[in-house]
Amino acid sequence: MLWRTLILYAVMITSAVAFHDNTFAVFELKEELQIRYMNMWELLHQLEYVTPEQREWVYAEIQQIKAEIARIIDQLILLDKAEH
């Protein structure tokens, strides 16, 4: 029983120390990044069937999503540099 308790404490301490301060922030940014990538794929798929007038709107949205993806990646890099 004592060994189980010691092992449990060792595992809890290791997992508590192993996580960085920005773990949740990184998780949120990665989730945002995945959403933006899915949006980009949807926009690229829309190019297959939109009219020429709508195509300009889709191009503008693609540029906006590209900028958001670059911003999220920059934030992830900043968080990584702050931790290491």
Kinemage of the C-alpha trace (Angstrom):
@kinemage 1
@onewidth
@group {chain A} dominant
@subgroup {mainchain}
@vectorlist {calphas} color= white
{ca met a 1} P 0.000 0.000 0.000
{ca leu a 2} L 2.826 2.370 0.825
{ca trp a 3} L 4.542 1.627 -2.490
{ca arg a 4} L 1.374 2.372 -4.421
{ca thr a 5} L 1.022 5.678 -2.635
{ca leu a 6} L 4.637 6.619 -3.331
{ca ile a 7} L 4.335 5.650 -6.988
{ca leu a 8} L 1.103 7.617 -7.280
{ca tyr a 9} L 2.742 10.700 -5.759
{ca ala a 10} L 5.755 10.316 -8.060
{ca val a 11} L 3.509 10.113 -11.126
{ca met a 12} L 1.450 13.110 -10.005
{ca ile a 13} L 4.539 15.231 -9.334
{ca thr a 14} L 6.108 14.230 -12.659
{ca ser a 15} L 2.983 15.082 -14.629
{ca ala a 16} L 2.525 18.376 -12.778
{ca val a 17} L 6.099 19.452 -13.478
{ca ala a 18} L 6.181 18.147 -17.054
{ca phe a 19} L 3.542 20.554 -18.346
{ca his a 20} L 4.578 24.054 -19.327
{ca asp a 21} L 2.899 27.198 -18.077
{ca asn a 22} L 1.392 27.869 -21.504
{ca thr a 23} L 0.026 24.369 -22.094
{ca phe a 24} L -3.616 25.457 -22.319
{ca ala a 25} L -2.764 28.506 -24.438
{ca val a 26} L -0.862 26.264 -26.858
{ca phe a 27} L -3.773 23.824 -26.932
{ca glu a 28} L -6.223 26.632 -27.736
{ca leu a 29} L -3.995 27.985 -30.505
{ca lys a 30} L -3.560 24.541 -32.044
{ca glu a 31} L -7.313 24.071 -31.964
{ca glu a 32} L -7.788 27.450 -33.667
{ca leu a 33} L -5.192 26.473 -36.251
{ca gln a 34} L -7.033 23.249 -37.053
{ca ile a 35} L -10.279 25.178 -37.493
{ca arg a 36} L -8.591 27.652 -39.851
{ca tyr a 37} L -7.111 24.789 -41.908
{ca met a 38} L -10.569 23.233 -42.235
{ca asn a 39} L -11.970 26.609 -43.295
{ca met a 40} L -9.212 26.897 -45.894
{ca trp a 41} L -10.052 23.474 -47.328
{ca glu a 42} L -13.724 24.438 -47.527
{ca leu a 43} L -12.848 27.650 -49.362
{ca leu a 44} L -10.586 25.802 -51.777
{ca his a 45} L -13.404 23.331 -52.410
{ca gln a 46} L -15.806 26.226 -53.075
{ca leu a 47} L -13.585 27.366 -55.943
{ca glu a 48} L -14.769 24.323 -57.878
{ca tyr a 49} L -18.350 25.543 -58.191
{ca val a 50} L -18.618 29.287 -57.513
{ca thr a 51} L -19.504 31.825 -60.174
{ca pro a 52} L -16.855 34.288 -61.392
{ca glu a 53} L -18.453 37.059 -59.313
{ca gln a 54} L -18.321 34.953 -56.162
{ca arg a 55} L -14.776 33.838 -56.882
{ca glu a 56} L -13.410 37.260 -55.859
{ca trp a 57} L -15.118 36.935 -52.466
{ca val a 58} L -13.640 33.471 -52.006
{ca tyr a 59} L -10.170 34.775 -52.906
{ca ala a 60} L -10.547 37.535 -50.307
{ca glu a 61} L -11.622 35.028 -47.667
{ca ile a 62} L -8.669 32.782 -48.538
{ca gln a 63} L -6.305 35.716 -48.018
{ca gln a 64} L -7.943 36.466 -44.667
{ca ile a 65} L -7.619 32.834 -43.521
{ca lys a 66} L -3.968 32.803 -44.658
{ca ala a 67} L -3.287 35.862 -42.514
{ca glu a 68} L -5.031 34.287 -39.515
{ca ile a 69} L -3.031 31.059 -39.940
{ca ala a 70} L 0.225 33.041 -40.073
{ca arg a 71} L -0.797 34.995 -36.940
{ca ile a 72} L -1.595 31.809 -35.015
{ca ile a 73} L 1.699 30.205 -36.050
{ca asp a 74} L 3.583 33.327 -34.944
{ca gln a 75} L 1.848 33.174 -31.553
{ca leu a 76} L 2.737 29.484 -31.179
{ca ile a 77} L 6.368 30.257 -31.942
{ca leu a 78} L 6.388 33.093 -29.381
{ca leu a 79} L 4.932 30.823 -26.698
{ca asp a 80} L 7.496 28.156 -27.515
{ca lys a 81} L 10.367 30.645 -27.301
{ca ala a 82} L 9.038 31.927 -23.981
{ca glu a 83} L 9.105 28.405 -22.549
{ca his a 84} L 12.528 27.350 -23.777
